[in-house]
Amino acid sequence: MDNAVAPQSPQTLVPLSAAANGFGARLAALPARSLLGLGIGVALLLAVAVALTLRQAEGEYRVLFAGLSDKDGGAVLAQLSQMNVPYKHADGGQAILVPASQVHDVRLRLASAGLPKGAVGGFELMDKSPFGQTQFQERINFQRGLQGELERSISSLAAVQAARVHLALPNQNGFFREQQRPSASVLLTLHPGRTLERAQVAGIVHLVSSSVPELNPKAVSVLDGSGALLSAGDDSGKGLDAQQLQYVQQIEAGYLKRVLDILEPVVGRDNLRANVTADIDFTQTESTSEEFKPNQGDAPAAVKLVQRNESGAPGAPAPSGVPGAASNQPPAQATAPVTGGAQPLQAAQGGYGGGSMRRDAVTQYEVDKTVRVTRNATGTLRKLNAAVVVNHRSSTDAKGKTTSTPLSAEELEKITALVQESLGFNKERGDSVRVINAPFRVEPPPKVEAIPIHQQPWVLDLLRAAAAPLALALVALLVVFKLIRPALNAAMPAQPKPVGGQLDVVADNDVGTAMPGGSTPPALAAPPMNQKLESARAFAQQNPAAVAQIVKEWVGGEPA
């Protein structure tokens, strides 16, 4: 009976220092295992708090690009600074990291800016020739270096964003007739909205052909990013080139625009379909003819050349004079007379007889000559075909019902006449225009299946972003409930419980109540845990009636 605990009133307060000392004593009285678990739990909880704080402050970073060269890495960092995107370095500066939520967006924005360009190796590959390099390896390195230098040169053009050059360099042998000629292919990636003129394409072709020995410009093919052939190559003259195809498309688009512009105001934009096909002649024909006509009619002939030749031959000398010695002497030297007296007679001279005379006259007249050189113009329109489909006329009545009625023959004739006039119809040329009236089939819009909420991109991104914080929060909860809470519960003092209108103190199986007869037992100090248990057991053995009364009051809920 002397071990009974006196009841305490609710107004009785325990001093703060005493409570602190009691908690510290209880905490110090815990087993070493509980103290170790409490320390580990507190440390883990602090670590989780620090991790959450750092993650909230910095966010998750992912790799944007890895393995970039110094030049491309510097260009990417400069562009990220202009875009105000935070970044980090990893792997000794070889990798660039950005926030995980901005990886795809930043990659697309950098791609639109042409970054990263990628390192192109040139002739510097020849500087790192290993010892024992074979002739094949040396030739391959030379080819790679030459391709890289050409790519650098072509990429420096204003309209070219990137370039790839492929060279086919055959092995040279000692037989000149059996040697193969080199060839080259160039793939160009142009800046958005840029095009290359034919002169620029020809310049690229000659740049490549001049850089490779014995490379014919016709063996160089230049393609753009869409796969269109920009250079004629060896196919020139065998078919339509890109420029001719473009010309045909422009002609057809022009005629089609004429048809649409004249019929859309009449039948409506959605009630008309048209197609125009133009047959363009790109053949080049050159003919030369010469015509000769004689001079006819009364017109005087034009003399070109008159040539006359006269020739004569003397005959044999005939004997003459007085026969004798005087006639056989040569003639004497003639002398001028000093006086006007008579001259002495000379011997008679012999004459010529039997001579001939020849005369030739040649007259050349101008002959008519006509030379004609005819060159047909290229791109001549040979034939024009047009097909037009017009929808039925739709009408809606007062009840909202829509009906479609075909057009009359007269209306179709008017539409046909409009199309012919807009195209410049020429029947002699073989043009044809066909206009028909048919109902248009309106297909329902495709059904778009709704994506489940758990497959929505924003939900997936939210789950990825919240996965790590949730995991850390779960770890924190496990630490609190499995390590920290049991230790704190063991160290905390018991709370008073009201029983029968009085405040009885029950702490760790210690039972306090009023003794029968209304006597108040003396207050006991709070012993340690084992001592309390032993005191309670001894009290139950010594005062069974009092313990029974206490249990009765607990069960009945009313004081005895």
Buried (B, 14 or more C-beta within 10 A) or exposed (E): EEBBBBBBEEEEEEEEEEEEEBBEEBBEBBEEEBBEBBEEBBEBBEBBEEBBEEBEEEBEBEBBBEEBBEEBBEBBBEBBEEBEBEBEEEEEEBBBBBBBEBBEEBBEBBEEEBBBBEEBBBEEBEEEEEEEEEEEEEEEBBBBBBBBBBBBBBBEBEEBBBBBBEBBBEEEEEEEEEEEEBBBBBBBEBEEEEEBEEEBBBBBBEBBBEBBEEBBBBBBBBBBEEEEBBBBBEEEEEEEBBEBEEBBEEBBEEBBEBBBEBBBEEBEEEBBEBEBBBBBBEEEEEEEEEEEEEEEEEEEEEEEEEEEEEEEEEEEEEEEEEEEEEBEEEEEEEEEEEEEEEEEEEBEEEEEEEEEEEEEEEEEEEEEEEEEEEEEEEEEBEBBBBBBBBBBBEEEEEEEEEEEEBBEEEBBEBBBEBBBEBBEBEEEEEBEBEBEBEEBEEEEEEEEEEEEEEEEEEEEEEEEBEEEBEEBEEBBEEBBEEBBEBBBEBBEBEEBEEBBEBBBBBBBEBBBBBBEEEEEBEEBEBBEBEEBBEBBEEBBEEBEEBBEBBEEBBEEEEEE
